[in-house]
Amino acid sequence: MSRRSTLPPLDPSHVATIEAFGATITPLEPLGAQVRGIGLSSGEAPPPEVLDALEREMANRGFLVFKNGAPLAADDFLRASCWWGGKELHSTHGVHPATPEGNPHIFRLSNDRRHGIPDVGPQWHNDGSFNTDTFSHSGYHIVRPAEKGGGTYFAHQGAAYDALPVDRKEFWSRLSSVNSSSGAVHPMVHEHPISRRKCIWMHLGMTGAVIEKLPDEEAFRLLNADELKQLCHEYNDILNAGLENGYAAAYEYRENDCVFIDNLAVAHPEPVNIVGT
């Protein structure tokens, strides 16, 4: 049985602020929003009140798509990436030989190994889970979309939390995942710093263990292998369920799109793939 999504509509005050600047924001369904009229290559950021309205809508809706008529220069894309969150770049990935000027802040992806790194993150995940101070936002500049389709699925993790049964909300709120690569620990349920709604958060491809805080005492234990496997299936299923319940969808990229996601609000797998159990 499908559930009604808890994703909010665009806030009229945010829409008015953006329109007063001469731009527009319109909702994508069932999540995300599209922005037109803000030049990412101008070299000058919009005023603080406009950036605040955009960042709040990104938190509420999950991601923003800026429509551009031409490709962005690498410096323009990176400059716009610093409009959000901590307002600085934090890059940890390898540099593909085709990366413009070998810039370490650009993680170049492609389905063709000559042009970028393929097959990255096929499971539901959030970026930077191997860092204790994980990324607040991620940006994607679509230079050339795949000819046969190459969109990305996004699932809003606040709405996914709302869709959990009451007993799972309580249980998951006592869990923390341990990154299999670095050992970084992240709560499985967190309060989003902007929207203040509870969101689930876990990297299905890089979780080596999960710690449970026991409910009635100041003690902790590791989930055993069967419990961890079941948890991963449940997490996968609740995000997949958003496709029917209005809090997950695929966004099909268009040439020159610039997409910024709130990495604390939405999960995504590798483009095109939806994760089966």
Sequence and secondary structure as in RCSB ss.txt:
>XXXX:A:sequence
MSRRSTLPPLDPSHVATIEAFGATITPLEPLGAQVRGIGLSSGEAPPPEVLDALEREMANRGFLVFKNGAPLAAD
DFLRASCWWGGKELHSTHGVHPATPEGNPHIFRLSNDRRHGIPDVGPQWHNDGSFNTDTFSHSGYHIVRPAEKGG
GTYFAHQGAAYDALPVDRKEFWSRLSSVNSSSGAVHPMVHEHPISRRKCIWMHLGMTGAVIEKLPDEEAFRLLNA
DELKQLCHEYNDILNAGLENGYAAAYEYRENDCVFIDNLAVAHPEPVNIVGT
>XXXX:A:secstr
           HHHHHHHHHTT EEEE SSS EEEES  TTSSS   HHHHHHHHHHHHHHSEEEE  SS   HH
HHHHHHTTSTTSS    S   TTSGGG TT   B SSTTTSB S   SSB TTTTSSS  SEEEEE SS  TT  
 EEEEEHHHHHHHS HHHHHHHTTEEEEETTT  EEESEEE TTT  EEE   TTSEEEEEEE TTSS EEE  H
HHHHHHHHHHHHHHHTHHHHTSEEEE   TT EEEEETTTEEB STT     
